[in-house]
Amino acid sequence: MSAADWYAHKSLGDGLFWIQERFYQSENRANIWLLRGSHQDVVIDTGLGLRSLPDYIDAKGLLGKDPQRKNPLLAIATHAHFDHSGGLHQFQQVGVHSAEVDALANGDNFETVTWLSDREIAEAPSPGWRARHYKVKAVQPTHILQEGDVINLGDRQLTVLHMPGHSRGSICLHDRDNKLLFSGDVVYDGAMIDWLPYSHVSDYIGSCERLVGLVDSEQVDQVLPGHYNAFGAKRLHRLASTYISRAGTCPAKFSTFAWRTLAGVALRAFNPRSAC
C-alpha cells in the first residue's frame, strides 16, 4: 500500500492540517498535526510509521510551493508512546522531551507501550504484514525539549509545556498568540489514562491544575488533542477539573493500581526484550 493510500488529511486553515492513518481503526489511532510556518514547519506526532509520512506530505504538497527555502521538517512527539512516535525515524529532525529521549534512542518498546493487534489494521500495509512483528524503531532525537522551550516557526511560536502524568515526558505545545493548545495525550475528549508503566497520578493532577489555569487566564481557545476531535476551552476546563476531583478517591486509586498491574504484565509479555 502506498503512503497516499494509507493516510488522509484535512486542511483546517491558516497552515494547519489534520492527518490520520486511514486503515488503523482503533481508539489508539492518534491525530497527526502538520503546522506550517514561514521558516519552519512542524509535524506534531507521527502515528505508527507503517508508511512514509514525509512521502505523503510531499506528494500532497502540504508544505507549499517552495519547501526548500525552509529548515527541514521537524517532527515532535508529544510523548514516546507507539501510536505517536512510530514514524519519528522517518524524519531528519526529531524532538521529544528529555525524560523520554532514552526510550526512543534505545527502541524501548516497553516504555513506548507498543501494543498492536491485527484486528486494528483494517488493511495490511504490505503483503504478509502481521502486528506481532511491529516495533517502534529506535531514533536519536535531534531536539531535546524542556519546559519553556520555544519552537520558532518564524511567524508563529510554540512553547513547550511539560505535563507529566500520562507518561513522564508528556508535553503540550502552546501557540500563545493564537490560543491553540496541542495537547497530545495529556488531555483529550475521552477517559484519561494514568495506569501505564510510567504514568503517575500525582503528576497528572498537577498537569490538570495547569490546564485549568490556562483556561482561567484565557490563554487557550481551542485544544487540538492526540485523539478524537478538537474542543474548546470550556470542555478543557471540565475534563481537567473532573480528573482532579476523581483521581484521589479510593475507587480511582484501586482501579489505577489494578490496571497498572495488568498493563505491566501484558507489556512485558509482548515486549520481552524491552522489559529488562
N, C-alpha and C positions, 0 to 999 in steps of 0.2 A: 504494500500500500504506500502511496506517495504521501509526502508531508501535506500536499494540497488537499488530499482526501481526509487525512487524519484530523486536521484542525479546521476550525471555523472561527470567524471573527465578526465583531460588530463595532462600527465606529460610534463613539459616544460624543464626538465633537471636541474641539479645542485640543487636537493632537492626542486624544486618549482612545485606546482600543481595548476591547474585551475579547480575549481569545479563550477558546475551550477545546478540549480533546473530545471529538465527537463520539468516538467509539469506546471511551472509558465511561461506562454508565454505572456510576456508583456515587453514593453520598460523599465519598472521599475525593471525587473529582474536584480539583482546585481551579479557581479562577486564575487566569494569566492576564496581567495588565501590561500593556505597552503604552508608555508615555513619551511623547516626542518633545524635545527641547531645541532651542536654537543652536546649541553647541554640543549637546549630549542627549542621547536617547537612552531610555532605561526600560528593561523588562523586569517586572515585579512578579516573582515566582515563575517556574518553568515547567510544571507538570511532570509527567513520568519520564519524558525523554525517549519515548519509543520511536518517534520520528523527529527529524530535524526541525526544531523551531526556528532557527536562523534562516533555513532554506524557505520555510513558509513565509516568514516576514518579508524576505527578499522577493519571493515570487509574487506576492500580493502587493508589492510596492508600498508597504506600510511606513517606511522611513522617509518617503517623499522622493523628490526628483533628483536630489544630489546628496545622498547619504555620505559620500566620501569626504565631504567638507567637514564632517564632524569627527569626534572621537569614536573609537569602536564601541559598538553597542554594549552597554553594561547590564549584566543580569544580576539581580539581587534576590536572594531568598529571604523571605520574612522569617523563616526558620528552616531547620535541616530535614524535616520530615519528608519522606519519599515522594509524596504527592505534590510537593512544592519544589524539591531540589533535584529530582531525577534528570532534568535536562540541563543542569548547570555545566556539565562537562562539554557541552556543545559551544560554549562561548569563550572568547579570549579574555574578557574581563568579568570577574565574578566577585560579588560582595556578600558577606554574611557576618553576623555578629561574632565577636571574638570568642564567646563561650561555646560556639559550635564549629569553629574552624577545624579542630582536630577530628571531629566526627566525619566531616566531609573529606578532609585530606587523607584519612585512613580508610575511607569507604566503610565506615562502621554502620552496618545495616541493622544493628540493634538500636542504636540511638536514632537512626533515621526512621525507626519503626516500620520497616518495609514489610508490608502485608498485602499481598495482591492475589486474587483468585481468577481462574479462567472465566468464571461466570460474570465477572465485572467487565470483561473485554468483549464487547458485542461482535466485533470482527477483528480477527488476528491481524496485527500489523505486518506480519510476514508468514510465509508457509511454515508450518511446524512450530510456530511460537507457542510457548507454554509459560504460564505465570510463575511456576515454581523455579524457573531459571532467571527470573527478573531480580536484579540487584541495582541499587544506586551506585553508579560508578564514582570512584574516587576523583576528586578535583581539588586543586590547590587554589584557594581564594586569593585574588589579587588585591582586594579591598577588604580590610579587616575593620569592621564597623564597631563604633562605640556610641553610647548615649550622647546626644547633642551634635554628632557629626552632621555636616550639611553637604548634601549631594547637589552640586551646582549643574543644572541643565542649561544654563545661560539665561533664558527668560523666565525660568521658574526654579525654585529650590525645594528640596525635600529634606526635612530634618528627621534624623534617626531618633526614635523613642524606644529605649529598651524596656520591654514589657514582659518580663518572665512570668511563668506560671503554667501555661500550656506546655512550653518547653523552656529550657534555661536560656536559650538565645533568641527567644521570640522578640521581634521588633514590629513597630508600626512605622510607616513613613508619612510624615505630615507636611502637606503643602499648605503652609500657613496663609499665604496670600489668597489662595482660592478656597481655603477652609475645607480641603479634602483630606481624608484620612484613609490610607491604605493599611488595613488592619491585620492582614494575614489571618491566623487562627486565634489571635488574641480575643477577637470578638467577631461573631457572625450571627445571622438570624437563625440560630439553632442551639442545641444543647452544647454548652462549653465544656470541653474535655480537660479534666485535671487529674487523670488517673494513669497516664502513661509513665514510662520509666523515669523520665527526667522532669515530670510535672511537679509542681509544688504549690499547694493550696494557699499558703500564706502569701507567697509571691503574687499569686493570681489575684488575691484580694487587693493587694497594693496596686497592681496594674489597673484593676477595675476602678479603684478610687481615683487614679489618674485620669481615666476615661471620663468619669463623672465630672471631674474638674475641668476637662477640656470643653465639655458641653456647658457647664455653668459659666465659664468665662467666654462663651460664644466663639470658640476657636474652631469648631467643626460644624459644617452644614451637611456634609454627605460622607458616608462611610462606604468604601469600596473593599469588601471583605475577601477572605481567602476561599470562601464557599458561599453558594447561594447568591441571592440578589443584593444589590446595593440598598441602603436605607439611610434615613435621616437622623438628625441629632436627637430627637425625642425618643426614637427607638433605641439609639445607642445608650441614652441615659437609663432607660428601663432595663435593657439587657444587663448592663454593668451593675446597676443597683440591685437587681434581682439576684445576681450571683453573690454579691456581697452579703445579702441578707440570709441566703440559704447555705452558703459554704461552711459556716461554722457550726451548723446544727448537728446533732448526733446521727440522725439518719444519713445525712450527707457524708459525714466522716466515715461511717461504716461502708457506705456504697463506694466511696473513693478507694478505701483500703481493699475491698473485695475485687473491684475492677482492676486496680493496680497489680494485685497478686496474679490474677488470671492473665492480664496482658503481659506481664513479665515472663510467665511460664511459656505462653504461646510464642512470644517473640524470640525467646531463647531457643525454642524448638525449631522455629522457622529460619533463624539466622544463627546457627551454632557457632560458626567461626567468628562471629562478631560479638559473642556474648562473654568472651573471656575477660 
